[in-house]
Amino acid sequence: MPIELPAFQRSVNDFVLKMKDIFSSTEVNRILSSGSEAEKMRKFYEHWCFKEAYVKALGCGLRIPLKTIECQFSDGGNELSLANELINQPDKNWAFEKHNLPQNHLAVVAWSENTYVASS
């Protein structure tokens, strides 16, 4: 996913605040306090990509409200646990890989020991 502000948006803060229905208040504050406009966009897409990878790995798509899944970063942003309001505790059974790709793109892969992978 490219890390840039959509052309129709006036500011990063406005863009993030319009998306507040998919982020917890803690996540919104973390994103908006990230520093430069570029860093705010990087944090926004980082949070989005982790959530997207998680719900895709669950196989349930956007049936889970993204706001109920909170990214909790530690270790300078390299460790992540997800707190899901539906299970009411951090889910430690998930692993994530974050890849910073060329041309300012970001990709995240999520998996769990309980994730079923179909064979081809």
C-alpha positions as CSV (number, residue, x, y, z in Angstrom):
1,M,0.0,0.0,0.0
2,P,1.5,3.4,-0.9
3,I,2.2,5.7,2.0
4,E,0.9,9.0,0.8
5,L,-2.0,11.4,1.4
6,P,-4.8,11.0,-1.1
7,A,-4.8,14.0,-3.5
8,F,-8.3,15.2,-2.5
9,Q,-7.4,15.6,1.2
10,R,-6.3,19.0,2.6
11,S,-4.2,17.8,5.6
12,V,-3.1,14.6,7.2
13,N,-4.9,15.5,10.4
14,D,-8.2,15.9,8.5
15,F,-7.7,12.6,6.7
16,V,-6.9,10.7,9.9
17,L,-9.9,12.3,11.8
18,K,-12.2,11.3,9.0
19,M,-11.1,7.7,9.5
20,K,-11.6,7.7,13.3
21,D,-14.4,5.1,13.0
22,I,-11.7,2.5,12.2
23,F,-9.2,3.4,14.9
24,S,-9.4,3.5,18.7
25,S,-8.8,6.9,20.3
26,T,-5.4,5.6,21.5
27,E,-4.5,4.8,17.8
28,V,-5.7,8.2,16.6
29,N,-3.7,10.0,19.2
30,R,-0.6,7.8,18.4
31,I,-0.9,8.6,14.7
32,L,-1.6,12.4,15.1
33,S,1.4,12.8,17.5
34,S,3.8,11.1,15.2
35,G,5.6,14.2,14.1
36,S,5.8,15.2,10.5
37,E,3.0,14.9,8.0
38,A,5.0,12.0,6.3
39,E,5.4,10.2,9.6
40,K,1.7,10.6,10.4
41,M,0.8,9.0,7.1
42,R,3.3,6.2,7.7
43,K,1.8,5.5,11.1
44,F,-1.7,5.7,9.6
45,Y,-1.0,3.1,6.9
46,E,1.0,1.0,9.3
47,H,-2.0,0.7,11.6
48,W,-4.3,0.1,8.6
49,C,-2.1,-2.6,7.1
50,F,-1.8,-4.5,10.4
51,K,-5.6,-4.5,10.9
52,E,-6.2,-5.4,7.3
53,A,-3.7,-8.3,7.4
54,Y,-5.3,-9.6,10.6
55,V,-8.9,-9.6,9.3
56,K,-7.8,-11.1,6.0
57,A,-6.0,-13.9,7.9
58,L,-9.2,-14.5,10.0
59,G,-11.0,-14.8,6.7
60,C,-13.9,-12.7,7.9
61,G,-13.2,-9.5,5.9
62,L,-14.6,-6.3,7.3
63,R,-17.4,-8.0,9.3
64,I,-15.4,-7.2,12.4
65,P,-15.5,-3.5,13.1
66,L,-11.8,-2.4,12.7
67,K,-12.2,0.0,15.7
68,T,-12.6,-3.0,17.9
69,I,-9.1,-4.2,17.0
70,E,-6.4,-2.1,18.6
71,C,-2.7,-2.3,17.5
72,Q,-0.5,-2.2,20.6
73,F,3.1,-1.6,19.5
74,S,6.1,-2.2,21.7
75,D,9.9,-2.6,21.2
76,G,10.1,0.6,19.1
77,G,7.3,-0.5,16.8
78,N,8.7,-3.9,15.9
79,E,6.5,-6.0,18.2
80,L,2.7,-5.9,18.0
81,S,-0.2,-7.4,19.8
82,L,-3.8,-6.9,18.9
83,A,-6.5,-6.2,21.5
84,N,-9.8,-7.2,20.2
85,E,-12.8,-5.9,22.1
86,L,-14.7,-9.0,21.1
87,I,-12.3,-11.3,23.0
88,N,-11.5,-8.6,25.6
89,Q,-7.8,-9.3,25.8
90,P,-4.6,-9.0,23.7
91,D,-4.4,-11.9,21.3
92,K,-0.8,-13.3,21.6
93,N,-1.3,-16.2,19.2
94,W,-0.6,-14.0,16.1
95,A,2.6,-13.2,14.4
96,F,3.1,-10.4,12.0
97,E,5.8,-9.4,9.4
98,K,6.1,-5.8,8.3
99,H,7.9,-5.2,5.0
100,N,9.0,-1.7,3.9
101,L,9.0,-1.9,0.1
102,P,10.5,0.3,-2.5
103,Q,8.7,3.5,-3.6
104,N,7.3,4.2,-0.1
105,H,5.1,1.1,0.0
106,L,4.3,-1.1,3.0
107,A,3.1,-4.7,3.3
108,V,2.1,-6.7,6.4
109,V,1.5,-10.4,6.6
110,A,-0.4,-12.0,9.6
111,W,-0.7,-15.6,10.7
112,S,-1.6,-17.7,13.6
113,E,-0.8,-21.2,14.7
114,N,-4.5,-21.8,14.3
115,T,-4.7,-20.3,10.7
116,Y,-5.8,-22.9,8.1
117,V,-3.8,-22.7,4.9
118,A,-5.4,-24.5,1.9
119,S,-3.0,-26.7,-0.1
120,S,-2.9,-26.3,-3.9
